[in-house]
Amino acid sequence: MKAAILVESLTGNTWKAGEKIAANLQQEHWSITSLSPVKSPDFAGIQDADVVLVGTWVHGLFVVGQAPWAIDKLRALPAMAGKTAAVFCTFALNPGKSLDGMTRAVSSRGADVIGGLALHRAKLDAHCEEFAVRLVDSLAAR
Ligand SMILES: Cc1cc2nc3c(=O)[nH]c(=O)nc-3n(C[C@H](O)[C@H](O)[C@H](O)COP(=O)(O)O)c2cc1C
């Protein structure tokens, strides 16, 4: 399988998550066509990929008002009709319904979003591995 990864990150956690997910998938013999920022997506990498992974971070008042940062940029991603996608967000306390908003935004670009996972910023290693395992398993089951 070939995956393109798109990341929005302010302080680096989500970018790190993208790198860790890439490493986990490579161990499963996937290739990574690109790891690029949401604001300047690598078009060729997306076109070449079977699966597009989109990550951002949770913004809000920690207990209320949580939302995925840069949702407008997710809605402005290139058209991804025919691509499978999955979403992830990093957070500190509570991700709220961020994954639902991300799923809607990425689906609006035509991708088939098969799932998502919120990754705690203090548990990135374990949560990125979990994301990769779930992704590989759910695609194997199709
Ligand atoms: C202004 C601001 C607001 C935040 N609001 C929330 C929040 O409401 N809930 C939460 O769980 N984390 C919140 N966080 C924590 C970030 O989601 C977390 O640190 C994330 O990993 C940052 O990703 P990044 O390093 O890729 O920018 C907030 C961080 C910032 C800077």
The ligand as an SDF file (V2000), in Angstrom:
LIG
                    3D

 31 33  0  0  0  0  0  0  0  0999 V2000
   -4.1020   27.5850   21.8210 C   0  0  0  0  0  0  0  0  0  0  0  0
   -4.1750   26.1040   22.1400 C   0  0  0  0  0  0  0  0  0  0  0  0
   -5.3850   25.5360   22.4820 C   0  0  0  0  0  0  0  0  0  0  0  0
   -5.4770   24.1750   22.7940 C   0  0  0  0  0  0  0  0  0  0  0  0
   -6.6790   23.6420   23.1370 N   0  0  0  0  0  0  0  0  0  0  0  0
   -6.7660   22.3350   23.4460 C   0  0  0  0  0  0  0  0  0  0  0  0
   -8.0180   21.7650   23.8220 C   0  0  0  0  0  0  0  0  0  0  0  0
   -9.0730   22.4250   23.8690 O   0  0  0  0  0  0  0  0  0  0  0  0
   -8.0660   20.4400   24.1530 N   0  0  0  0  0  0  0  0  0  0  0  0
   -6.9300   19.6680   24.1200 C   0  0  0  0  0  0  0  0  0  0  0  0
   -7.0230   18.4730   24.4270 O   0  0  0  0  0  0  0  0  0  0  0  0
   -5.7290   20.1650   23.7390 N   0  0  0  0  0  0  0  0  0  0  0  0
   -5.6230   21.4850   23.4180 C   0  0  0  0  0  0  0  0  0  0  0  0
   -4.3990   22.0050   23.0610 N   0  0  0  0  0  0  0  0  0  0  0  0
   -3.2180   21.1420   23.0400 C   0  0  0  0  0  0  0  0  0  0  0  0
   -2.8280   20.7290   21.6290 C   0  0  0  0  0  0  0  0  0  0  0  0
   -3.9140   20.1220   20.9380 O   0  0  0  0  0  0  0  0  0  0  0  0
   -1.6740   19.7130   21.6640 C   0  0  0  0  0  0  0  0  0  0  0  0
   -0.5920   20.2650   22.3720 O   0  0  0  0  0  0  0  0  0  0  0  0
   -1.2660   19.2990   20.2780 C   0  0  0  0  0  0  0  0  0  0  0  0
   -0.4730   18.1350   20.3790 O   0  0  0  0  0  0  0  0  0  0  0  0
   -0.4880   20.3950   19.5610 C   0  0  0  0  0  0  0  0  0  0  0  0
   -0.0940   19.8950   18.3000 O   0  0  0  0  0  0  0  0  0  0  0  0
    1.1470   20.5130   17.5140 P   0  0  0  0  0  0  0  0  0  0  0  0
    2.3720   20.3600   18.3850 O   0  0  0  0  0  0  0  0  0  0  0  0
    1.2530   19.6900   16.2780 O   0  0  0  0  0  0  0  0  0  0  0  0
    0.8420   21.9410   17.2280 O   0  0  0  0  0  0  0  0  0  0  0  0
   -4.3010   23.3580   22.7520 C   0  0  0  0  0  0  0  0  0  0  0  0
   -3.0790   23.9430   22.3920 C   0  0  0  0  0  0  0  0  0  0  0  0
   -3.0080   25.2990   22.0760 C   0  0  0  0  0  0  0  0  0  0  0  0
   -1.6850   25.8980   21.6760 C   0  0  0  0  0  0  0  0  0  0  0  0
  1  2  1  0
  2  3  1  0
  2 30  2  0
  3  4  2  0
  4  5  1  0
  4 28  1  0
  5  6  2  0
  6  7  1  0
  6 13  1  0
  7  8  2  0
  7  9  1  0
  9 10  1  0
 10 11  2  0
 10 12  1  0
 12 13  2  0
 13 14  1  0
 14 15  1  0
 14 28  1  0
 15 16  1  0
 16 17  1  0
 16 18  1  0
 18 19  1  0
 18 20  1  0
 20 21  1  0
 20 22  1  0
 22 23  1  0
 23 24  1  0
 24 25  2  0
 24 26  1  0
 24 27  1  0
 28 29  2  0
 29 30  1  0
 30 31  1  0
M  END
$$$$
